[in-house]
Structures are given as structure tokens and as C-alpha cells.
Amino acid sequence: TEDSQWVFADATNLSVYVTHLDFPVSANADADDRAPRKRGALDIGTDNNACFFYCLAAHKNPEKVKKYVSRKSTRPIKLQAEMKSLYKKFTRLPLDFFGGVTLSNIDELERTFNLGIQIYTFGEEEEDEKEKINRGAYLVRRANPNYNDVMNLDLSGEAGIPHFTYIHDMKAYAPYFRCGKCNQLWR
């Protein structure tokens, strides 16, 4: 106040995490029936906006993911039954009317499924795959440290439509990570 003799001098230890993106993460409309295997991330092609719940089903079924990644077949991974039960645990809204998960829903999803959710991206620039890997992935959202089980997701998109893919192998996904503040590369 004006009549106070105290003056603000310095602030120590201030951390602010801002998730400035709040848009529905929806289905990859151009995805075909095959789920491509690239960069250690599993893109489970969906025709609705349940890509987050497919990723969660993949995380909860690591044996199916391991078997799928190791085989040479191009048939899609079968996780629809698991996805539907996880989806129903989160909302009663019919799947046809679901607009997708927003980043503001992630805290609630962590509490509901008792797991941390960490989200990465490579950015929006058009580059070939080798340049993206050498550039490093950026951290979009840090998982809540109170959870021992952490699911890693890639937030990417085609034609400006955001889409989640499940990261099953962090070393293959990105051998480097880039700091969003100083651009330093880290292994």
C-alpha cells in the first residue's frame, strides 16, 4: 500500500506452466485402415474423435502393442473394445457426438485413470523425418509427478487438425529433446 514502508525487492523460485492450447484433439481424417509405424509412435487410425482413448487403450495393453510392432502385418491393431470401456469411464456422451479431448481435460483424465500424461510434439514446420529427429521434440505438457505410471503422447496433426499418437518407444521417437526457452538439445 502507499503508506507501507515495505518495498518489493526480489522474487525467488517462481515456476509457471501454461498450457495455452485448448482445442479438441480429434481424429486424423486422412488416416487409412493401416496404422503407420514411425518414429516410435503408434498412430491408431480412428474415424471418430477418440484418438486419446485409443492411445490410452494401447498404454493399458502393452503386450498387444509389442506384438503389433514386432509383426510385419499391416492390419490395424485391435483396441476398440478396450477403448470403448475407457471412454465410458470418462463420459456418458455417445461417441458419435464427442468433439475430442482438449488439453484442459488432461488434469481430469489423469485423475480419472490414475496416470500421468506427458505430451510432446515436433512443431508445425514442414520438414522431412530426418530433420525433425535431429531438431528434437518439444515438451507440450509435463505429467503430474504424483503418478508413477506415465503415458507419453505425440501431438501432431495433418492440415491443422490436432491428433494424438501413442509413443511406445521414446528412444526411437526422439533421441533429442529441445528446450522451448533456450533451444538447447538434450539426449
Buried (B, 14 or more C-beta within 10 A) or exposed (E): EEEEEEEEEEEEEEEEEEBEBEBBBBBBEEBEEEBBBEBBBBBBBBEBBBBBBBBBBBBBBEEBBEEBBEEEEEEBBEBBEBBBEBBEEBBEEEBEEBEBBBBEBBEEBBEEBEBBBBBBBBEEEEEEEEEBBEBBBBBBBEBBEEBEEBBBBBBBBEEEBBBBBBBBBBEBBBBEBBEEEEEEEEE
